[in-house]
Amino acid sequence: MASLKRTLFIMPALFCGGSEKQIRFLIDGLYKKGYPISVLVESSLKEMEMDEQNFVQAHSGVSFLFLNSSVAIAKDKGLIIKYVTKIVSLLKMLRLLGREIREKNVEQVMVTNLTGLILLFFFKLYKCDVIYNERNPGDAVTSFLWRRFLLKRCDKLVCNSKAASWIMSQRLRLPVPVINNGVELQEFTPVTDFKDYYRIIVPARISKIKNQKVVLEAVAQLKNEMNFQVIFAGTIEDHYYYEELMKIVSEFNLEDNVKFIGFTSNLKQHYKQSNLLILASLEEGTPNVLLEAYMHGVPVLASNIPMNADCVLRKDALFSPDNPEELAKKIMMFKAMMKENLLEILKENRAFVEKHYGEERMVNDYIKILYN
């Protein structure tokens, strides 16, 4: 039966960021509905070892393959070591994938990154359908002729934002359907008051593309105007950028106001304690943390980029990603907002997510793509 064909998911990591979380939602939803699934995970974060184990145990019927690639560790070790590590890792991946496809009779593969896309013809050798799932804005993956060549030869394409769909459809001259991300239904717990300090959460991996620098430069301007604490929650992906951020913290004496807590799988607790969430990214696929904040009842300020603008109902909640002065003013605007007005905004945000970004709806939309 078509509904019983096995799907193999290729994931850079099982736990890392919003993209990985969405694929976990999909795996969980398909597993509960009885679809056979295999998952290859390229690399693992040591701090997420327990979360990985718990997820694997909760999905005992899923066939998990862990490559444990050392490519990320080797990227700063010099050109020769970096490329030798990549080749060794790729060969190991091909061996694991070939055995899994043969033994488990895999019929279709969903890939979400360039590594998976490059393996297109490898999967075709095994007569597997290939679905490319774009989790980013669609610009980088369609910027080169060879990438467009591979994309056009995938059996299906899908993305998670209108902006990505537009870019990919224009460049590939193919329809690229949108499946909105899924957000878990959560308790509505708005924090409309604050006592000792105004608490701001910035959940994103530490990387230039996530633009934490503008947040630091903005709050530095507010140091003498308000008591605040900013929590940066995310894996340090770019250590040089992290050092640059720490220099700003030191320069403006923000040590008592700013905390970098690394990756956390318990963002729910931070949402429940926060007065404001800031998403300052220079690019996004679908801004998952923004939608999660809506669900919990946390006010949001977001960079004015197409993907964020699609999800922000109030345009005065958008700011230029390279303008810390504007962001500082927006922070003060939300802090000064009347409780009743703020609560009304938060209720509208939650209703928007419930209507357009339900987790069950997302899983059902993927079932239509994967199993017709």
C-alpha positions as CSV (number, residue, x, y, z in Angstrom):
1,M,0.0,0.0,0.0
2,A,1.2,3.5,-0.8
3,S,0.5,4.7,2.7
4,L,3.0,2.1,4.1
5,K,6.1,3.1,2.1
6,R,9.1,3.9,4.2
7,T,10.4,7.4,4.4
8,L,14.0,8.2,5.2
9,F,14.8,11.6,6.8
10,I,18.3,13.1,6.6
11,M,18.9,15.5,9.4
12,P,22.1,17.6,10.1
13,A,21.3,17.1,13.8
14,L,18.4,15.8,15.8
15,F,18.5,18.7,18.3
16,C,20.0,22.0,17.3
17,G,17.5,24.7,16.2
18,G,14.0,25.4,14.9
19,S,14.4,23.5,11.7
20,E,15.3,20.3,13.5
21,K,12.4,20.8,15.9
22,Q,10.0,20.9,13.0
23,I,11.3,17.7,11.5
24,R,11.0,16.1,15.0
25,F,7.4,17.2,15.0
26,L,6.9,15.6,11.7
27,I,8.6,12.3,12.7
28,D,6.6,12.2,15.8
29,G,3.3,12.8,14.0
30,L,4.0,10.2,11.3
31,Y,5.2,7.6,13.9
32,K,2.0,8.0,15.9
33,K,-0.1,7.5,12.7
34,G,1.8,4.2,11.9
35,Y,4.0,5.3,9.0
36,P,7.4,3.4,8.8
37,I,10.3,5.8,9.2
38,S,14.1,5.8,9.1
39,V,16.2,8.8,10.3
40,L,19.9,9.5,9.6
41,V,21.4,12.1,11.9
42,E,24.7,13.5,10.6
43,S,26.1,14.9,13.9
44,S,25.1,15.3,17.6
45,L,25.6,18.0,20.2
46,K,27.2,16.6,23.3
47,E,25.0,18.8,25.6
48,M,21.9,17.3,23.9
49,E,22.8,13.7,24.5
50,M,20.1,13.1,27.0
51,D,17.4,14.7,24.8
52,E,18.5,12.5,21.9
53,Q,18.3,9.4,24.0
54,N,14.8,10.3,25.3
55,F,13.5,11.0,21.8
56,V,14.9,7.8,20.4
57,Q,13.4,5.8,23.3
58,A,10.0,7.5,22.8
59,H,10.0,6.4,19.1
60,S,11.3,2.9,19.4
61,G,9.7,1.9,16.1
62,V,11.8,4.4,14.2
63,S,15.1,3.2,12.7
64,F,17.7,5.8,13.8
65,L,21.2,6.0,12.3
66,F,23.8,8.3,13.9
67,L,26.7,9.2,11.8
68,N,28.4,11.2,14.5
69,S,30.3,13.3,11.9
70,S,33.3,15.3,13.1
71,V,33.1,17.8,10.2
72,A,31.9,20.6,12.5
73,I,34.8,20.0,14.9
74,A,37.4,19.9,12.0
75,K,36.3,23.1,10.3
76,D,38.9,25.2,12.0
77,K,41.7,22.6,11.8
78,G,43.1,23.6,8.4
79,L,42.0,23.0,4.8
80,I,43.5,19.5,4.4
81,I,42.1,18.1,7.7
82,K,38.7,19.7,7.0
83,Y,38.3,18.1,3.5
84,V,39.7,14.7,4.5
85,T,37.2,14.7,7.4
86,K,34.4,15.6,5.0
87,I,35.3,12.8,2.6
88,V,35.6,10.2,5.3
89,S,32.3,11.3,6.8
90,L,30.6,11.2,3.4
91,L,31.8,7.7,2.6
92,K,30.6,6.5,6.0
93,M,27.2,8.1,5.3
94,L,26.9,6.4,1.9
95,R,27.6,3.1,3.5
96,L,25.0,3.6,6.2
97,L,22.4,4.9,3.8
98,G,22.9,2.1,1.2
99,R,22.5,-0.6,3.8
100,E,19.4,1.1,5.4
101,I,17.7,1.6,2.0
102,R,18.3,-2.1,1.0
103,E,17.4,-3.7,4.3
104,K,14.4,-1.6,5.1
105,N,13.1,-1.1,1.6
106,V,13.2,2.7,1.7
107,E,11.1,4.2,-1.1
108,Q,11.5,7.9,-0.5
109,V,14.0,10.3,1.1
110,M,13.4,13.8,2.5
111,V,16.4,16.0,2.7
112,T,16.7,19.5,4.2
113,N,20.2,20.6,3.5
114,L,22.9,20.8,0.8
115,T,24.5,17.5,1.8
116,G,21.3,15.6,1.3
117,L,20.7,17.4,-2.1
118,I,24.2,16.5,-3.3
119,L,23.3,12.8,-2.8
120,L,20.3,13.0,-5.1
121,F,21.7,10.6,-7.8
122,F,22.9,8.2,-5.1
123,F,19.2,7.9,-3.9
124,K,18.1,7.6,-7.5
125,L,20.4,4.6,-8.0
126,Y,18.3,2.9,-5.3
127,K,15.1,4.1,-7.1
128,C,14.1,6.3,-4.2
129,D,11.9,9.4,-4.7
130,V,13.6,12.5,-3.3
131,I,11.8,15.3,-1.6
132,Y,13.7,18.5,-0.9
133,N,12.4,20.5,2.0
134,E,13.7,24.0,2.2
135,R,13.9,25.3,5.8
136,N,15.6,28.6,4.9
137,P,14.7,31.6,2.7
138,G,15.3,29.8,-0.6
139,D,18.0,32.2,-1.8
140,A,21.2,30.3,-1.1
141,V,20.0,27.0,-2.4
142,T,19.0,28.5,-5.7
143,S,21.9,30.9,-6.2
144,F,24.1,28.5,-8.2
145,L,23.3,26.7,-11.5
146,W,24.4,23.2,-10.2
147,R,22.1,23.6,-7.2
148,R,19.2,24.5,-9.4
149,F,20.0,21.6,-11.7
150,L,19.7,19.2,-8.7
151,L,16.6,20.8,-7.3
152,K,14.8,20.5,-10.7
153,R,15.5,16.7,-10.6
154,C,14.0,16.2,-7.2
155,D,10.6,14.4,-7.3
156,K,9.0,17.0,-5.0
157,L,9.9,20.4,-3.6
158,V,8.4,22.0,-0.5
159,C,9.2,25.0,1.7
160,N,7.9,26.6,4.9
161,S,7.4,30.3,4.0
162,K,5.8,32.3,1.3
163,A,9.0,34.3,0.7
164,A,11.0,31.1,0.1
165,S,8.3,29.7,-2.2
166,W,8.4,32.9,-4.3
167,I,12.2,32.9,-4.7
168,M,12.4,29.2,-5.5
169,S,9.4,29.2,-7.9
170,Q,10.8,32.2,-9.8
171,R,14.3,30.8,-10.2
172,L,13.3,27.1,-10.8
173,R,10.2,27.9,-12.8
174,L,8.5,25.2,-10.8
175,P,5.7,25.4,-8.3
176,V,7.0,25.1,-4.7
177,P,4.2,24.6,-2.2
178,V,4.3,26.0,1.3
179,I,3.6,24.0,4.4
180,N,3.5,26.2,7.4
181,N,5.5,25.1,10.5
182,G,3.7,23.5,13.4
183,V,3.6,24.9,16.9
184,E,2.5,22.9,19.9
185,L,-0.6,24.0,21.7
186,Q,0.6,25.6,25.0
187,E,-0.8,27.2,28.1
188,F,-1.4,30.9,27.6
189,T,0.9,32.5,30.3
190,P,1.4,36.2,29.5
191,V,3.7,38.1,31.9
192,T,2.2,41.6,31.8
193,D,4.0,42.9,34.9
194,F,7.6,43.1,36.0
195,K,9.1,43.9,39.4
196,D,12.9,44.0,39.8
197,Y,13.8,44.0,36.1
198,Y,12.4,43.8,32.5
199,R,13.3,40.3,31.2
200,I,14.1,39.9,27.5
201,I,14.7,36.5,25.9
202,V,16.7,36.2,22.6
203,P,16.5,32.5,21.5
204,A,18.8,31.8,18.5
205,R,22.0,30.0,17.9
206,I,25.0,32.4,18.3
207,S,25.8,33.3,14.7
208,K,26.1,36.4,12.6
209,I,23.0,35.5,10.7
210,K,21.0,35.7,13.9
211,N,22.3,39.2,14.6
212,Q,22.6,39.2,18.4
213,K,24.9,42.2,18.0
214,V,22.1,44.7,17.3
215,V,20.3,43.5,20.5
216,L,23.4,44.2,22.6
217,E,23.9,47.6,21.0
218,A,20.3,48.5,21.6
219,V,20.1,47.5,25.3
220,A,23.4,49.3,25.9
221,Q,21.6,52.5,25.1
222,L,19.0,51.7,27.8
223,K,21.3,50.9,30.6
224,N,20.6,54.1,32.4
225,E,16.9,54.2,31.6
226,M,15.6,50.8,32.9
227,N,16.5,47.7,34.8
228,F,16.6,44.7,32.4
229,Q,18.1,41.3,31.9
230,V,18.7,39.8,28.5
231,I,18.9,36.0,28.2
232,F,20.6,34.7,25.0
233,A,19.6,31.1,24.6
234,G,21.3,29.2,21.8
235,T,24.3,27.0,20.8
236,I,27.5,28.9,20.1
237,E,27.9,28.1,16.3
238,D,30.4,30.9,15.6
239,H,33.0,31.3,18.3
240,Y,34.6,34.4,16.7
241,Y,31.2,36.1,16.6
242,Y,30.6,35.1,20.3
243,E,33.9,36.7,21.2
244,E,32.8,39.9,19.4
245,L,29.6,39.9,21.4
246,M,31.5,39.5,24.6
247,K,33.6,42.5,23.8
248,I,30.5,44.6,23.5
249,V,29.2,43.3,26.8
250,S,32.5,44.3,28.4
251,E,32.7,47.6,26.6
252,F,29.3,48.8,27.9
253,N,29.6,47.1,31.3
254,L,26.6,44.8,30.6
255,E,27.9,41.8,32.6
256,D,25.1,42.1,35.2
257,N,22.4,42.6,32.5
258,V,23.3,39.9,30.0
259,K,23.5,36.1,30.2
260,F,24.5,33.6,27.5
261,I,23.0,30.2,28.6
262,G,23.8,28.1,25.5
263,F,21.3,25.7,24.0
264,T,18.3,24.8,26.1
265,S,15.5,22.3,25.4
266,N,13.4,24.0,28.0
267,L,12.5,27.3,26.3
268,K,9.0,27.0,27.7
269,Q,10.2,28.0,31.2
270,H,11.9,31.1,29.7
271,Y,8.8,32.1,27.8
272,K,6.8,31.9,31.0
273,Q,9.2,34.3,32.7
274,S,9.9,36.8,29.9
275,N,8.4,40.2,29.3
276,L,9.6,40.4,25.7
277,L,11.2,38.2,23.0
278,I,13.5,39.7,20.3
279,L,14.2,38.0,17.0
280,A,16.8,40.0,15.2
281,S,17.8,37.6,12.4
282,L,19.1,38.8,9.0
283,E,17.3,35.8,7.4
284,E,14.8,33.1,8.5
285,G,12.8,30.3,7.1
286,T,9.8,30.4,9.3
287,P,10.5,32.1,12.6
288,N,9.6,29.3,15.0
289,V,10.5,31.0,18.2
290,L,8.3,34.0,17.3
291,L,5.3,31.7,16.8
292,E,6.1,29.8,20.0
293,A,6.2,33.1,21.9
294,Y,2.8,34.0,20.4
295,M,1.4,30.7,21.7
296,H,2.7,31.3,25.3
297,G,1.7,35.0,25.3
298,V,5.1,36.7,25.0
299,P,5.3,40.1,23.2
300,V,7.6,40.0,20.2
301,L,9.9,42.5,18.4
302,A,11.3,41.1,15.1
303,S,13.6,42.3,12.4
304,N,11.9,43.6,9.3
305,I,12.7,40.8,6.9
306,P,10.1,39.1,4.7
307,M,9.8,35.9,6.7
308,N,9.3,37.7,10.0
309,A,6.9,40.3,8.4
310,D,4.6,37.5,7.2
311,C,4.1,36.5,10.8
312,V,4.0,39.8,12.6
313,L,0.5,41.3,12.9
314,R,1.5,44.7,14.2
315,K,4.0,46.4,11.9
316,D,5.2,48.7,14.7
317,A,6.7,45.5,16.2
318,L,9.2,45.3,13.3
319,F,12.6,47.0,13.4
320,S,15.4,47.4,10.9
321,P,18.0,44.7,11.7
322,D,20.9,47.2,11.4
323,N,19.4,49.9,13.5
324,P,20.0,49.5,17.3
325,E,18.5,53.0,18.0
326,E,15.2,52.0,16.5
327,L,15.2,48.7,18.4
328,A,15.9,50.5,21.7
329,K,12.9,52.8,21.1
330,K,10.7,49.7,20.4
331,I,11.8,48.1,23.6
332,M,10.7,51.2,25.6
333,M,7.4,51.3,23.6
334,F,6.5,47.8,24.7
335,K,7.7,48.4,28.3
336,A,5.4,51.4,28.5
337,M,2.4,49.8,27.0
338,M,-0.8,49.6,29.1
339,K,-1.5,46.1,30.5
340,E,-5.0,45.9,28.8
341,N,-3.6,46.9,25.4
342,L,-0.8,44.5,25.6
343,L,-3.1,41.6,26.6
344,E,-5.3,42.3,23.6
345,I,-2.3,42.1,21.3
346,L,-1.2,38.8,22.8
347,K,-4.6,37.2,22.4
348,E,-4.6,38.2,18.7
349,N,-1.2,36.7,18.2
350,R,-2.2,33.4,19.8
351,A,-5.4,33.2,17.7
352,F,-3.2,33.7,14.6
353,V,-0.9,30.8,15.5
354,E,-3.8,28.5,16.4
355,K,-5.4,29.1,13.0
356,H,-2.4,28.9,10.7
357,Y,0.3,27.0,12.5
358,G,-1.2,24.0,14.2
359,E,1.1,21.0,14.6
360,E,-1.6,18.5,13.5
361,R,-2.4,20.5,10.4
362,M,1.3,20.5,9.5
363,V,1.7,16.8,9.8
364,N,-1.5,16.2,7.7
365,D,-0.2,18.6,5.0
366,Y,3.1,16.6,4.8
367,I,1.2,13.3,4.6
368,K,-0.5,14.7,1.4
369,I,2.9,15.5,0.0
370,L,4.6,12.3,1.0
371,Y,1.8,9.8,0.4
372,N,-0.6,11.6,-2.0
